[in-house]
Amino acid sequence: MPLDKVHKVISVVDGNPTFKVSLPLILSELGVGWAIKLLSPAEYITDAQRQWYKGVCLPNLVKNDENGETEGW
């Protein structure tokens, strides 16, 4: 079983979160010593994802002649 399993909240109904799988199934995956960690949307995006976006994606978008922007922009 993966150590970093994530179940993202897809909606909130009557103040209760809903997931793609049932909450009892999520809880059944837990064992002794496991923990549940709550992450905000900002925390869910990892530092590696942010670094890739800033270091790889954005520079390539700016250098792309197709979007009409210059590198200095």
Secondary structure, DSSP 8 states (H G I E B T S, - for coil): --SS------EEETTEEE-SS-HHHHHHT--TT-------HHHHS-HHHHHHIIIIIHHHHHH-GGG---TT-
